[in-house]
Every structure is written in structure tokens, then in C-alpha cells.
């Protein structure tokens, strides 16, 4: 080995050691924070104090991952679909059985959750709850429950669901997005589930018949994507938990074009989600894009009126 090669090898070795030291320091600091903010009381299973109820394909996966790193939050790793009717996706056992005593069913639901400390708020994320569950079932489980609803541009949501079905479930293999969404006359296929599930007003009305409005935090997915620190600080305030999120919690990943968790906190995938969550959306003709916006516009307006908030992602015109 030449002198230059030895020098390069030594430099690389020293650099890697420094990176390891920095990483270990970051991890130790994070663990210290968790230790200081976690009760030493006996751990136990408890029902959730907060649920991310939707909307599907609006970034709920990222929201869940961002919440999972908070030392006072303890989340379920998977979507359990206990309260909805998506039976083929149920994990941890069958969904709620209304023919059985509700109290017994809640014991089954409780078994799905990890043990937690007294000062940890347990949560789960199942976006199907927003439009495929009975809000009263969820309310009966915990009348003080806090809900988080993440909404996004319905047009983007339709595209995201189409892409998920195509690449994850093998559907629509021989159809472009526009061929699938529009019929031969150029009209929107209104009966498609992608279209129906992108109308947010009716599901919200169902929830507000049971839950007080103050128990539903409505977030714009664009706000979460572009300003994750501020969005997560809003979540902290809403849940009444200790302050944890700072500008150092997230970083902008240039390769994927989204904010990710600081790798010192979450090393897996450099703090990002798996690549399947960052699919490139197809180009849509201006004419068809306008058709979709005009179609969803009145539903968006009704949703914002019911919610009592203005959401930039839903304001087309």
C-alpha cells in the first residue's frame, strides 16, 4: 500500500470513528431525554387516548412515525382495523363483533396494544376509521378520546390510492390513471372508491354527531410535509404532552424531496419511510385536472364549513 493509500485509509478510519461517536452521542442524548420524561411507575396495557382516524393516503404514515419518536407517546406499529369492516386487513384478530358484549370486545382490543408507563399516551393509526367505522363504537371505547384527522387535496389522494393499488396490489396494470378515472365519454367514474373516499364532508359529519369538535384536531397534510416541527408542536399542544419537537428533530432529504426524522433519532432508512411511500405522481392533462378540481370543490367547501377551518389544500379557486 502506498503512502497516499495509507493516509487515505487512516483518514477514512478516523472519519468513520468520529461519525460513530457523533451518532452514539445523539442516541445517548435521546435516550436520556426519554428516561427523564418517562415515569418509573409500573407499566400496564391501556386503551388509546388518541387515534389517527384518517384520511387514507394523506400522509398518516408519516404522522404516525413522527408521533412514535415522542417519549410520551406509545403507538401501535400496525393498522389494526378493529373498528372498521376492512376484514381482510385486520391484524391481531378479527374486528369488533357487535353480536358480543361491548366490554368483552374492548378487552380483545386492549390486548393489541403494548404495555406503557402512566405518563405515556397510547395511540393507533387506522385511516379506514374515518369513512368505514361507526364513530359511536370509538366514542364508547373512550369518551375522552382525542382524534387526529389529516386531510389532503382530494385529487392528490385519488392519484395516491390509484398508485398504491397498482404497485402494491397489482390492480389497474393496463390502465393509465386517466383511463381508469374517466370513462370513454370523458366523465368521472363517480362510483369508484378512490372518488368516494375523497369526499370528506359526510364522514366528518358522522363524527361530529358523536364527538365534540374540540376533540378532533384537523391538520393539513401540506402543513405537516413543509413545516413538520410546527405541525408536531401543534399535536403536542393538542394532546397536552411535554415539548419534544425542535428544528433539530427533522431534516429535509434532498433525494426524496420530503422532511424525514433526524437519523440520530431514527437511523432506519435515514429517518425516512420506505421508498414505496414516495411514488412519483403521473402527469394529468390540464383539462382532466380541472374536471377533478371542479368535481371535488363543493365537497371541499362543505367540509371546511362543517369543520370551521380553512385548509389551503382544499381551496382550489
C-alpha positions as CSV (number, residue, x, y, z in Angstrom):
1,X,0.0,0.0,0.0
2,X,1.4,3.4,-1.0
3,X,1.8,6.3,1.4
4,X,-1.2,8.1,-0.1
5,X,-3.3,5.0,0.2
6,X,-2.3,4.6,3.9
7,X,-3.1,8.2,4.5
8,X,-6.4,7.9,2.8
9,X,-7.2,4.7,4.7
10,X,-6.3,6.3,8.1
11,X,-8.3,9.4,7.3
12,X,-11.4,7.3,6.4
13,X,-11.0,5.2,9.6
14,X,-10.8,8.3,11.7
15,X,-13.8,9.9,10.0
16,X,-15.9,6.8,10.4
17,X,-15.0,6.6,14.1
18,X,-16.0,10.3,14.5
19,X,-19.3,9.6,12.8
20,X,-19.9,6.7,15.1
21,X,-19.1,8.8,18.2
22,X,-21.5,11.6,17.0
23,X,-24.2,9.0,16.3
24,X,-23.7,7.4,19.7
25,X,-23.8,10.8,21.4
26,X,-27.1,11.6,19.6
27,X,-28.6,8.3,20.6
28,X,-27.5,8.7,24.2
29,X,-28.9,12.2,24.4
30,X,-32.2,11.0,23.0
31,X,-32.3,8.1,25.5
32,X,-31.6,10.5,28.4
33,X,-34.5,12.6,27.3
34,X,-36.7,9.6,27.2
35,X,-35.5,8.5,30.6
36,X,-36.1,11.9,32.1
37,X,-39.6,12.1,30.6
38,X,-40.8,8.6,31.3
39,X,-42.4,7.6,34.6
40,X,-40.9,4.8,36.6
41,X,-44.3,3.6,37.7
42,X,-45.4,0.1,36.9
43,X,-46.2,-0.5,33.2
44,X,-49.5,-1.8,32.0
45,X,-51.8,-2.1,29.0
46,X,-54.3,0.7,28.4
47,X,-56.7,1.8,25.7
48,X,-55.7,4.6,23.4
49,X,-56.0,8.2,24.3
50,X,-55.6,9.3,20.7
51,X,-56.4,7.8,17.3
52,X,-55.3,9.0,13.9
53,X,-58.6,8.3,12.0
54,X,-57.6,9.4,8.5
55,X,-57.6,10.3,5.8
56,X,-56.1,7.4,3.9
57,X,-53.3,8.3,1.5
58,X,-52.9,11.8,3.1
59,X,-49.7,11.2,5.0
60,X,-51.0,9.4,8.1
61,X,-48.0,7.0,7.9
62,X,-45.5,9.9,8.3
63,X,-47.6,11.4,11.1
64,X,-47.6,8.1,12.9
65,X,-43.8,7.8,12.6
66,X,-43.3,11.4,13.8
67,X,-45.5,10.7,16.8
68,X,-43.7,7.4,17.6
69,X,-40.5,9.1,18.5
70,X,-42.1,11.3,21.2
71,X,-41.2,9.8,24.6
72,X,-44.6,10.4,26.0
73,X,-46.4,8.6,23.1
74,X,-46.7,4.9,22.6
75,X,-48.1,3.8,19.3
76,X,-49.3,0.6,17.8
77,X,-46.9,-0.4,14.9
78,X,-49.6,-1.6,12.5
79,X,-53.1,-0.6,11.4
80,X,-55.4,-2.9,13.3
81,X,-58.7,-2.1,11.7
82,X,-60.6,-3.1,14.8
83,X,-63.5,-0.7,14.4
84,X,-63.9,-0.8,10.6
85,X,-65.0,-3.5,8.2
86,X,-61.8,-4.0,6.2
87,X,-61.7,-7.5,7.5
88,X,-59.0,-8.8,5.0
89,X,-56.5,-6.3,6.5
90,X,-57.2,-7.0,10.2
91,X,-54.2,-7.9,12.3
92,X,-54.2,-9.2,15.8
93,X,-57.5,-10.9,15.5
94,X,-61.0,-10.2,14.0
95,X,-62.6,-6.8,14.1
96,X,-65.3,-5.7,16.6
97,X,-68.2,-8.2,16.8
98,X,-71.4,-6.3,17.5
99,X,-73.2,-9.5,18.5
100,X,-71.0,-9.8,21.5
101,X,-70.9,-7.7,24.7
102,X,-69.1,-4.4,24.0
103,X,-67.0,-4.7,27.2
104,X,-65.7,-8.1,26.1
105,X,-64.8,-6.8,22.7
106,X,-62.9,-3.9,24.4
107,X,-60.8,-6.5,26.2
108,X,-59.8,-8.0,22.9
109,X,-59.0,-4.6,21.6
110,X,-56.8,-3.8,24.6
111,X,-54.8,-6.9,24.0
112,X,-53.5,-5.5,20.8
113,X,-51.6,-2.6,22.5
114,X,-48.1,-2.7,24.0
115,X,-47.6,-2.0,27.7
116,X,-46.9,1.6,28.6
117,X,-46.0,3.8,31.5
118,X,-48.5,6.0,33.3
119,X,-47.3,9.2,31.5
120,X,-47.4,7.7,28.1
121,X,-50.4,8.3,25.9
122,X,-51.2,5.2,23.8
123,X,-52.3,5.8,20.2
124,X,-53.1,3.9,17.0
125,X,-53.5,4.8,13.3
126,X,-56.1,3.3,11.1
127,X,-57.2,5.7,8.3
128,X,-60.2,3.5,7.4
129,X,-61.9,4.6,10.6
130,X,-62.7,7.9,9.1
131,X,-65.2,6.6,6.5
132,X,-65.6,2.9,7.3
133,X,-66.2,2.8,11.1
134,X,-69.0,3.7,13.3
135,X,-67.9,6.7,15.3
136,X,-70.1,5.7,18.2
137,X,-68.1,2.5,18.7
138,X,-64.9,4.5,19.0
139,X,-66.6,7.0,21.4
140,X,-67.9,4.2,23.6
141,X,-64.4,2.9,23.9
142,X,-63.2,6.2,25.3
143,X,-65.5,9.3,25.5
144,X,-62.4,11.5,26.3
145,X,-60.6,10.2,23.2
146,X,-58.8,12.7,21.1
147,X,-58.9,12.2,17.3
148,X,-56.4,13.5,14.7
149,X,-57.6,13.9,11.1
150,X,-55.0,14.6,8.4
151,X,-56.6,15.8,5.2
152,X,-55.1,16.5,1.8
153,X,-56.0,17.6,-1.7
154,X,-58.6,15.1,-2.9
155,X,-57.1,15.0,-6.4
156,X,-53.7,14.0,-5.0
157,X,-55.4,11.5,-2.7
158,X,-57.2,9.8,-5.7
159,X,-53.8,9.6,-7.5
160,X,-52.1,8.2,-4.4
161,X,-54.7,5.5,-3.9
162,X,-54.5,4.6,-7.6
163,X,-50.7,4.2,-7.4
164,X,-50.9,2.1,-4.2
165,X,-53.4,-0.2,-5.8
166,X,-51.4,-0.5,-9.0
167,X,-47.9,-1.1,-7.5
168,X,-48.8,-2.7,-4.1
169,X,-51.8,-4.8,-5.0
170,X,-51.3,-5.3,-8.8
171,X,-54.5,-3.6,-9.9
172,X,-55.0,-1.4,-13.0
173,X,-51.9,-2.8,-14.6
174,X,-53.1,-2.0,-18.1
175,X,-54.7,1.3,-17.4
176,X,-53.3,4.8,-17.0
177,X,-54.7,7.0,-14.3
178,X,-56.8,9.0,-16.7
179,X,-58.1,5.8,-18.4
180,X,-59.1,4.4,-15.0
181,X,-60.7,7.6,-13.6
182,X,-62.6,8.8,-16.7
183,X,-65.0,6.9,-18.9
184,X,-64.9,6.8,-22.7
185,X,-67.1,10.0,-22.8
186,X,-64.6,11.9,-20.5
187,X,-66.8,11.8,-17.4
188,X,-65.5,11.0,-14.0
189,X,-66.4,7.5,-12.8
190,X,-68.1,8.7,-9.6
191,X,-68.7,5.2,-8.2
192,X,-65.0,4.4,-7.9
193,X,-63.9,4.0,-4.2
194,X,-61.0,6.3,-5.0
195,X,-63.5,9.1,-5.8
196,X,-66.0,8.3,-3.0
197,X,-63.3,8.2,-0.3
198,X,-62.0,11.6,-1.3
199,X,-65.2,13.3,-0.2
200,X,-64.5,14.3,3.4
201,X,-67.7,16.2,4.4
202,X,-70.1,13.3,5.1
203,X,-67.6,11.3,7.3
204,X,-66.8,14.3,9.4
205,X,-70.5,15.0,9.9
206,X,-70.9,11.5,11.3
207,X,-68.1,12.0,13.8
208,X,-69.4,15.4,14.9
209,X,-72.7,13.8,15.8
210,X,-70.8,11.9,18.5
211,X,-67.6,13.7,19.3
212,X,-67.3,17.4,20.4
213,X,-65.4,19.4,17.8
214,X,-62.7,20.2,20.3
215,X,-61.8,16.5,20.4
216,X,-60.9,16.5,16.7
217,X,-57.6,18.0,15.5
218,X,-57.7,18.6,11.8
219,X,-54.3,19.1,10.1
220,X,-53.4,19.9,6.5
221,X,-51.0,17.4,5.1
222,X,-49.1,20.1,3.2
223,X,-48.5,21.8,6.6
224,X,-47.1,18.6,8.0
225,X,-44.9,18.0,5.0
226,X,-43.5,21.5,4.7
227,X,-43.4,22.5,8.4
228,X,-43.2,19.3,10.4
229,X,-41.8,20.9,13.5
230,X,-44.6,23.4,13.8
231,X,-47.2,20.8,12.9
232,X,-45.9,18.4,15.5
233,X,-45.8,21.1,18.1
234,X,-49.4,21.7,17.4
235,X,-50.0,18.0,18.1
236,X,-48.1,18.3,21.4
237,X,-50.3,21.3,22.5
238,X,-53.5,19.5,21.4
239,X,-52.5,16.4,23.4
240,X,-51.2,18.3,26.4
241,X,-47.9,16.4,26.4
242,X,-44.3,17.6,27.1
243,X,-42.5,19.6,24.4
244,X,-40.1,17.5,22.4
245,X,-40.0,18.5,18.7
246,X,-37.5,21.1,17.7
247,X,-35.9,22.2,14.4
248,X,-33.3,19.5,15.0
249,X,-35.9,16.7,15.0
250,X,-36.3,16.8,11.3
251,X,-34.2,17.4,8.2
252,X,-35.0,17.9,4.5
253,X,-33.9,14.9,2.4
254,X,-32.9,16.2,-1.0
255,X,-33.0,12.8,-2.6
256,X,-36.7,12.1,-1.9
257,X,-37.9,15.8,-1.6
258,X,-39.5,15.3,1.9
259,X,-38.7,16.0,5.5
260,X,-37.5,13.0,7.5
261,X,-36.6,12.3,11.1
262,X,-33.1,13.1,12.2
263,X,-31.2,9.8,11.7
264,X,-29.7,10.3,15.2
265,X,-33.2,9.7,16.5
266,X,-34.4,7.2,13.8
267,X,-31.5,5.6,11.9
268,X,-33.7,3.2,9.8
269,X,-33.9,4.4,6.2
270,X,-32.0,7.6,7.3
271,X,-35.1,8.6,9.2
272,X,-37.4,8.4,6.2
273,X,-40.1,5.9,5.3
274,X,-39.7,3.1,2.8
275,X,-39.4,4.1,-0.9
276,X,-42.9,2.9,-1.7
277,X,-44.3,5.9,0.2
278,X,-42.6,8.4,-2.2
279,X,-44.1,7.4,-5.6
280,X,-44.0,9.9,-8.4
281,X,-47.4,11.0,-9.5
282,X,-48.3,10.8,-13.2
283,X,-48.8,13.9,-15.3
284,X,-52.5,14.7,-15.9
285,X,-53.9,16.8,-18.7
286,X,-54.9,20.3,-17.6
287,X,-58.4,19.6,-18.8
288,X,-58.9,16.5,-16.7
289,X,-57.2,18.0,-13.7
290,X,-59.7,20.9,-13.9
291,X,-62.6,18.4,-14.1
292,X,-61.5,16.7,-10.9
293,X,-61.0,20.0,-9.1
294,X,-64.4,21.3,-10.2
295,X,-65.9,18.0,-9.1
296,X,-64.4,18.0,-5.6
297,X,-64.7,21.8,-5.0
298,X,-68.3,21.7,-3.5
299,X,-67.4,18.8,-1.2
300,X,-64.3,20.6,0.0
301,X,-66.3,23.7,0.7
302,X,-68.9,21.7,2.7
303,X,-66.1,20.0,4.7
304,X,-64.4,23.3,5.6
305,X,-67.8,24.8,6.6
306,X,-68.5,21.9,8.9
307,X,-65.0,21.9,10.3
308,X,-65.0,25.6,10.9
309,X,-61.5,25.9,9.4
310,X,-59.9,26.9,6.1
311,X,-57.4,24.4,4.6
312,X,-55.2,25.5,1.8
313,X,-55.0,22.1,0.2
314,X,-58.8,22.1,-0.2
315,X,-59.1,25.6,-1.7
316,X,-58.8,25.3,-5.5
317,X,-60.4,28.6,-6.6
